[in-house]
């Protein structure tokens, strides 16, 4: 019953942000079905406000890409799958920032792709965010050119604690999730993550007001977010790599370098998932995906690249997916009815 839903909020201080998945005690518990609105800071930890705030000068390295949490999810145990449904993702301020860096980004030399070209200039752009008009405004730095782009809020970094007592930087990604940087992590979707530790230890951050596919400069329109989630635990359901379910699509996420290995990871998982859901053998599932599937890029910049393999749900003949958890969580009332607001 909706009157029994629990709505709560959580806002960390800057000192409470975390920079690894794993290695931290939980900040609070989270029960399946509870609705939590939490505050996430931008990847610069609110240190970059305008074009004169060069990250190399105002940020403390390597403390970038801080996340809120971790949250201990009741009932989550190794071998389960955590379902994280995003009810709402909205900017918490009316501006955002982006940047270029000397040795970071898809279109410059890096420490792993060395060239003799001069490093890029470190430069900052400030974007105005108008949530009422649903736009973000790009203003060129060296001309009068400006254009309004659609506001498309997303959460760049979402993950759980990895296996084996590891503490992995929030700047990278792997099977635990992490800095996935894919525009698909937006309001209305469910993200599935493999549980590797008692309580899962979910954390998230790195809000983007919008991001182009590939995030080629390495930085989206970074801003603080107020993000509302609800969760569930699929007991005994294993997941080998992060997965996404929307109202229309299933997607598997591969995180690796080089980019083709990320695509292979995503594609192989999608083949296995479709075979499991439909009863098709491996090659029949592979053939179906080859003709009806979709392969898209998340990011081509981070320490591990992100690729997604997708399949329209309408082609699966009404198959029940992940015990119907997406539809169940999707129906969670938000915003809450009068009198049922956050405690």
FENRA-V582313 format. One record per backbone hydrogen bond with DSSP energy under -0.5 kcal/mol. NH is the residue of the N-H (numbers start at 0). CO is the residue of the C=O. If there is no record, write none. Layout:
NH:CO / NH:CO
This chain:
3:0 / 4:1 / 6:4 / 7:34 / 9:36 / 15:12 / 16:13 / 17:66 / 20:167 / 21:19 / 26:69 / 27:69 / 29:71 / 32:230 / 33:30 / 34:5 / 35:33 / 35:228 / 36:7 / 37:35 / 37:226 / 38:9 / 39:224 / 44:41 / 46:43 / 48:46 / 52:49 / 53:51 / 56:53 / 57:53 / 58:54 / 60:58 / 62:59 / 63:61 / 64:42 / 66:17 / 67:203 / 69:201 / 70:201 / 71:27 / 72:70 / 72:198 / 73:29 / 73:71 / 75:72 / 78:194 / 79:76 / 80:233 / 81:192 / 82:80 / 82:231 / 83:81 / 83:190 / 84:82 / 84:229 / 85:188 / 86:84 / 86:227 / 87:227 / 89:225 / 91:223 / 92:223 / 95:126 / 96:221 / 97:124 / 99:122 / 100:103 / 103:100 / 105:215 / 106:215 / 107:104 / 109:112 / 119:101 / 122:99 / 122:120 / 124:97 / 126:95 / 127:136 / 128:93 / 129:127 / 129:134 / 130:128 / 133:129 / 134:129 / 135:148 / 136:127 / 137:135 / 137:146 / 139:144 / 146:137 / 148:135 / 148:146 / 150:133 / 151:208 / 153:207 / 154:184 / 155:153 / 155:205 / 156:204 / 157:177 / 158:202 / 159:175 / 160:199 / 165:162 / 167:20 / 169:18 / 171:168 / 173:176 / 176:173 / 177:157 / 178:171 / 179:155 / 179:177 / 180:155 / 184:181 / 185:183 / 187:85 / 188:185 / 189:244 / 190:83 / 191:242 / 192:81 / 193:174 / 194:79 / 198:75 / 199:196 / 200:198 / 201:70 / 202:158 / 203:67 / 204:156 / 205:40 / 205:65 / 206:40 / 207:153 / 208:220 / 213:297 / 214:211 / 217:214 / 220:209 / 221:96 / 221:219 / 222:206 / 224:39 / 225:89 / 226:37 / 226:224 / 227:87 / 228:35 / 228:226 / 229:84 / 230:33 / 231:82 / 233:80 / 234:232 / 236:233 / 237:235 / 242:191 / 243:250 / 244:189 / 245:248 / 249:310 / 250:243 / 251:308 / 252:241 / 253:306 / 255:304 / 260:257 / 261:257 / 262:258 / 263:259 / 264:260 / 265:261 / 266:262 / 267:263 / 268:264 / 269:265 / 270:266 / 271:267 / 272:268 / 273:269 / 274:270 / 275:271 / 276:272 / 277:273 / 278:274 / 284:280 / 285:281 / 286:282 / 287:283 / 288:284 / 289:285 / 290:286 / 291:287 / 292:288 / 293:309 / 295:307 / 297:305 / 298:305 / 299:213 / 304:255 / 305:298 / 306:253 / 307:295 / 308:251 / 309:293 / 310:249 / 312:247 / 313:247 / 314:311 / 315:312 / 316:313 / 318:315 / 323:320 / 324:321 / 327:323 / 328:324 / 329:325 / 330:326 / 331:328 / 339:336 / 342:6
